[in-house]
Amino acid sequence: MDRSIRLTLITLLLVIMLIFGLVVGRQVLVIGNEEPAPAPELSEINAYVYEQGRELANFELVDEHGKTVTRESLRGQWTFAFVGYTNCPDICPAAMASLRRTNNLLPDHLPQPEFLLITADPEHDTPEKLRDYVGFFGDDFHGLTGDIETLRALARSMNAVFSHRQVDGELLVDHSGHFTLINPEGEMTAVLQPPHNPENLVKAYEKIYQWARANHPRASQS
């Protein structure tokens, strides 16, 4: 091959490689500078989403089977968490029933979450009692009990509170009524306020999951 032709071909090849490199570099720059989509606005259905997940308090508690559970145990799946107690006469049964209905309505294309009752009355809510209680609502329902101050700190990190008072010699537990949605990174990503409508809970979960998958891939995987 003539030397001048060979040099021309080499020059053309270098030009093509340069153009290709510039195109790829521009795409990487555009993607890297792309602003993430804002958190979905869901206040009309009583859901409030954080732009970044909120870290939960570190804890060591036991579940309904007496197995030790820590903050790390919440990684790997989506979780609807609720602070309540098994002897609750009204709020808790209604809230748990709403979560069971939500679970039944979830479409198959969404990651199937777990549902977690964090007791506000550990003196009475033993693992055995929690097992009987949450087992009524389904296999995906679980409970946590243990040291009351650890439970209180965990509740606070979920924007929830609880307190005890005696009325005519009977213990009454006042507690928050919202659900906390925890992402697969073990972070609080949304608060779902009452009144709880299962159809709206499904809608909120789907929108939050789709947003998280597009903008926070690690925090959406389950």
ChimeraX attribute file (.defattr): number of C-alpha atoms within 10 A of each C-alpha:
attribute: neighborCount
match mode: 1-to-1
recipient: residues
	/A:1	5
	/A:2	6
	/A:3	8
	/A:4	9
	/A:5	10
	/A:6	11
	/A:7	11
	/A:8	11
	/A:9	12
	/A:10	12
	/A:11	12
	/A:12	12
	/A:13	12
	/A:14	12
	/A:15	12
	/A:16	12
	/A:17	12
	/A:18	12
	/A:19	12
	/A:20	12
	/A:21	12
	/A:22	12
	/A:23	12
	/A:24	12
	/A:25	12
	/A:26	12
	/A:27	12
	/A:28	12
	/A:29	11
	/A:30	11
	/A:31	10
	/A:32	9
	/A:33	9
	/A:34	9
	/A:35	9
	/A:36	11
	/A:37	11
	/A:38	11
	/A:39	18
	/A:40	17
	/A:41	14
	/A:42	16
	/A:43	12
	/A:44	8
	/A:45	18
	/A:46	18
	/A:47	25
	/A:48	21
	/A:49	20
	/A:50	14
	/A:51	16
	/A:52	14
	/A:53	17
	/A:54	17
	/A:55	15
	/A:56	18
	/A:57	18
	/A:58	12
	/A:59	17
	/A:60	18
	/A:61	19
	/A:62	18
	/A:63	22
	/A:64	23
	/A:65	15
	/A:66	17
	/A:67	11
	/A:68	15
	/A:69	15
	/A:70	15
	/A:71	17
	/A:72	13
	/A:73	13
	/A:74	17
	/A:75	18
	/A:76	17
	/A:77	19
	/A:78	27
	/A:79	24
	/A:80	21
	/A:81	24
	/A:82	27
	/A:83	27
	/A:84	26
	/A:85	25
	/A:86	21
	/A:87	16
	/A:88	16
	/A:89	10
	/A:90	8
	/A:91	13
	/A:92	19
	/A:93	17
	/A:94	14
	/A:95	21
	/A:96	20
	/A:97	15
	/A:98	18
	/A:99	26
	/A:100	18
	/A:101	17
	/A:102	19
	/A:103	21
	/A:104	12
	/A:105	13
	/A:106	19
	/A:107	11
	/A:108	7
	/A:109	7
	/A:110	13
	/A:111	16
	/A:112	15
	/A:113	21
	/A:114	19
	/A:115	25
	/A:116	22
	/A:117	25
	/A:118	25
	/A:119	26
	/A:120	29
	/A:121	25
	/A:122	18
	/A:123	11
	/A:124	14
	/A:125	22
	/A:126	21
	/A:127	20
	/A:128	12
	/A:129	16
	/A:130	25
	/A:131	19
	/A:132	12
	/A:133	21
	/A:134	20
	/A:135	15
	/A:136	12
	/A:137	18
	/A:138	14
	/A:139	10
	/A:140	15
	/A:141	24
	/A:142	21
	/A:143	30
	/A:144	27
	/A:145	28
	/A:146	23
	/A:147	14
	/A:148	15
	/A:149	9
	/A:150	16
	/A:151	25
	/A:152	20
	/A:153	17
	/A:154	21
	/A:155	24
	/A:156	14
	/A:157	17
	/A:158	26
	/A:159	15
	/A:160	19
	/A:161	19
	/A:162	18
	/A:163	12
	/A:164	12
	/A:165	11
	/A:166	9
	/A:167	8
	/A:168	7
	/A:169	7
	/A:170	8
	/A:171	12
	/A:172	16
	/A:173	16
	/A:174	15
	/A:175	21
	/A:176	18
	/A:177	20
	/A:178	22
	/A:179	27
	/A:180	25
	/A:181	26
	/A:182	27
	/A:183	28
	/A:184	22
	/A:185	23
	/A:186	22
	/A:187	24
	/A:188	25
	/A:189	26
	/A:190	25
	/A:191	21
	/A:192	23
	/A:193	18
	/A:194	14
	/A:195	13
	/A:196	21
	/A:197	17
	/A:198	20
	/A:199	14
	/A:200	17
	/A:201	24
	/A:202	20
	/A:203	17
	/A:204	22
	/A:205	22
	/A:206	17
	/A:207	16
	/A:208	25
	/A:209	22
	/A:210	15
	/A:211	18
	/A:212	22
	/A:213	14
	/A:214	13
	/A:215	17
	/A:216	16
	/A:217	12
	/A:218	14
	/A:219	23
	/A:220	21
	/A:221	17
	/A:222	15
